[in-house]
Amino acid sequence: MRVAELVLEALHQHGVRQVFGIPGDAINDFTYALRNRSDMEFVLVRHEEAGAFAASAQAKLTGELACCMGTAGGGAIHLLNGLYDARMDKAPVIAITGQVATDFIGTGYHQEVDTERLFSDVAVYSKTVMDPGQLPGILLEAIKAALSERGPAHISVPTNIGAIADHAGRCGLAASGGSDQQLGETRDSRRHRRCGGEGGYSGTGAQTEGSDRAYASRQGLDRRGLPGVCRGTGASRRPRRLQGDGRMRLPDHARHGLSLCR
């Protein structure tokens, strides 16, 4: 398997079923790999910004890991607006960006951008895979950071790295998406996000329901459906906007991002 295929397999093992983005030269290996998969879908959007907003909305609605993708240079830059939405609403999103070949990094090559520095403010984790042997550590740390810290994580993959075939097992990631211990650690992070941690829910079900009702009373919200809305949505610090029937209403910018994907 190529490095790009291993990245997608690991993301699939962590619940990712759609990747939002626009094809580009620097991420061709990822789009080709997605084309060959029947269990994952590449959702073509009109602009990388819309893809990042769509991934953020999906993560907020499901509480699960979501993914967006952009090519090198401008494609990566366009992801920032949607990722800031995910950062502010504490949504776990993985952003994968292309990068120029490793030989040209730092030379001012066409469309070269220092993506680690670019994403340092918005992302809870941002690294570049400079060698296939770095993939398991960087990828699983990014997933764990996104799930446990509830925010966007970023991985940059140079064009010559994504195309490398892992014949010798240098990546250390099996087709199952990683070792049982590595997968267990990221699953623990997911449980931490759902049941505890900063801004999360902890304690017994009765305590959780009571705190939900108290919060609804203080905010003047309809209590119908509130526990179901908040549980598993990232538990944003900001009040959830509810419709008359108690369902959560997406912000206008998130609904706009999803509408562009249809």
TAJO-V922540 format. One record per residue. N is the residue number from 1. NEAR is the number of other C-alpha atoms within 8 Angstrom. Layout:
BEGIN
N|NEAR / N|NEAR
END
This chain:
BEGIN
1|7 / 2|10 / 3|14 / 4|11 / 5|10 / 6|13 / 7|9 / 8|11 / 9|11 / 10|13 / 11|10 / 12|11 / 13|9 / 14|7 / 15|8 / 16|13 / 17|8 / 18|10 / 19|14 / 20|15 / 21|15 / 22|13 / 23|9 / 24|9 / 25|6 / 26|12 / 27|15 / 28|9 / 29|10 / 30|11 / 31|10 / 32|8 / 33|11 / 34|11 / 35|9 / 36|6 / 37|8 / 38|6 / 39|5 / 40|11 / 41|11 / 42|11 / 43|9 / 44|9 / 45|12 / 46|8 / 47|9 / 48|15 / 49|11 / 50|15 / 51|19 / 52|19 / 53|17 / 54|14 / 55|14 / 56|17 / 57|13 / 58|11 / 59|15 / 60|14 / 61|7 / 62|8 / 63|12 / 64|12 / 65|13 / 66|14 / 67|14 / 68|14 / 69|16 / 70|18 / 71|16 / 72|16 / 73|10 / 74|8 / 75|11 / 76|15 / 77|8 / 78|11 / 79|14 / 80|12 / 81|10 / 82|14 / 83|15 / 84|9 / 85|10 / 86|16 / 87|13 / 88|7 / 89|12 / 90|13 / 91|17 / 92|20 / 93|17 / 94|15 / 95|13 / 96|12 / 97|15 / 98|14 / 99|14 / 100|13 / 101|10 / 102|10 / 103|4 / 104|9 / 105|10 / 106|6 / 107|5 / 108|7 / 109|9 / 110|4 / 111|8 / 112|12 / 113|8 / 114|6 / 115|8 / 116|10 / 117|7 / 118|9 / 119|11 / 120|10 / 121|7 / 122|10 / 123|13 / 124|12 / 125|11 / 126|13 / 127|9 / 128|9 / 129|13 / 130|9 / 131|7 / 132|12 / 133|8 / 134|10 / 135|11 / 136|11 / 137|7 / 138|11 / 139|10 / 140|10 / 141|8 / 142|14 / 143|11 / 144|12 / 145|13 / 146|18 / 147|15 / 148|10 / 149|10 / 150|13 / 151|16 / 152|17 / 153|16 / 154|14 / 155|15 / 156|14 / 157|13 / 158|15 / 159|13 / 160|8 / 161|14 / 162|13 / 163|10 / 164|9 / 165|7 / 166|11 / 167|6 / 168|4 / 169|8 / 170|8 / 171|11 / 172|9 / 173|12 / 174|9 / 175|8 / 176|9 / 177|13 / 178|12 / 179|9 / 180|6 / 181|6 / 182|9 / 183|10 / 184|8 / 185|9 / 186|12 / 187|8 / 188|8 / 189|11 / 190|11 / 191|9 / 192|11 / 193|14 / 194|11 / 195|10 / 196|11 / 197|9 / 198|4 / 199|8 / 200|12 / 201|11 / 202|8 / 203|7 / 204|6 / 205|6 / 206|6 / 207|8 / 208|11 / 209|9 / 210|8 / 211|8 / 212|11 / 213|9 / 214|8 / 215|8 / 216|12 / 217|9 / 218|7 / 219|7 / 220|6 / 221|8 / 222|9 / 223|11 / 224|6 / 225|8 / 226|12 / 227|9 / 228|6 / 229|10 / 230|10 / 231|10 / 232|10 / 233|13 / 234|16 / 235|11 / 236|10 / 237|6 / 238|5 / 239|6 / 240|8 / 241|7 / 242|11 / 243|8 / 244|6 / 245|6 / 246|11 / 247|10 / 248|9 / 249|8 / 250|8 / 251|6 / 252|6 / 253|7 / 254|12 / 255|10 / 256|9 / 257|12 / 258|12 / 259|7 / 260|9 / 261|12 / 262|4
END
